[in-house]
Amino acid sequence: MSRFFKKLPGYRTSQPGKERWILSQAPAWTLLGTLAILMPSILTRILPAEGQIARSASSTGFIDILVIATLICYWIAIFTIVIGAYIVVLMKGPAYVADAYPLEDADRPKQ
């Protein structure tokens, strides 16, 4: 398999930077952020509302809709940041030699 991936002679890889920290912290931020966003929905079910014996289903449903929308937005943001960090990691990696592509009309372009 190494014959397909020939490293460019004289390349220099860059030192790892903030992208490695982002990739290592992403699971923790995802979990903690998800729990923080789910907290209003959990609290409306656990804690009774003041002066209200039976909570109406519409207010709980509305809170759930807002929580789900916020959660989806948060996950998309985390996913986008992780994709960007991964692209930076790939770009800082080694350079590879591409296959030669013979140009038949390189000296005399067709008119």
N, C-alpha and C positions, 0 to 999 in steps of 0.2 A: 504494500500500500504506500510505502514511502516514495516509490517512483512517481506517484501522482502528485505528491506534494513536495516540491523541491524548494527549499528556502533560498531566498535571494541572498547572494553573498554580500557581506558588508552591511547587513541590516543591523539596526540597533533597536531593541525593545525599550519602551519607556517604563519608568518606574510606576508602580501602582499608586493610585491617588485616592481621591474621594469616592470614586466609583466602587472600589472594593469595600469601603466602609458602608456605602449605601446598600450594596448587595448583601452584606452580612447582617445589617440591621433591618432589612425589609420584612422578614418573617415576624420579628417582634413588634414592629410598627403596625403591621397588618393586624395582628392579634389584639394588641392593646387598643388600636383605633376602632376595631370592630366591636370590642366590648364597650368602649366608651359611647359609641353611637347607639348600641342596643340598650343602653342603660335607661333611657326614658320609657321605652316599651316595657322593660322588665319592672321598673318602679311603679308604673300605673297598674300593674297586675298584683304587685306585692303590697304596696301601701294603700290603704283606703283614702279616698279623697275626703277633705274636711267638710263636714256637714252633708255628706252624701253617703247614704247607706249602700245603695246599689249603683254602680257605675254604669253609665249608659254605654251601649255597644258602639254608638256612633263616635263618641270621643276617643275611645280606645282604638277603633278602626282608623280614625284620622291620624292619630299618633303613629300607628303602625305603618301607614302609607308614607308619612314623612320620614320615618326611620329607614324604611326600605329604600326610598329614593336617595337619602343621604348616604346610606351604606353602598349602594351601587356606584354613586359618584365617587366615594372615597376609594373603593376598590379599583375603579378605572384610573384614578389619579396615581395610586400606588403602582399599578401595572405599567402605566406610562413611564413613570420614573425608573422602574426596574428595567424596562426595555431600553431606555436611554443609557443607563449605566452599563448594561450588558453590551450595547453597541460600542461604547467607549473602551471596554475591556477588549473586545475583538479588534478594534482599530489600533490599540496599543500593542497587539501581539506581533508575531513575526510576519515579515513580508514573504510572499511566495512568488516564484517565477511562473508567469503565465505561458501557455503553449504558444509556440511561434505560429503566426498566421501569415503565410506567404502572400504578398500583394503582387499580383501579376503586372499591374500597370502602375507601379510605384514611381518609375522614372518618367513615364509618358502617360499621364492621365488621359482617359478617353474624353473626347470633346463632344 
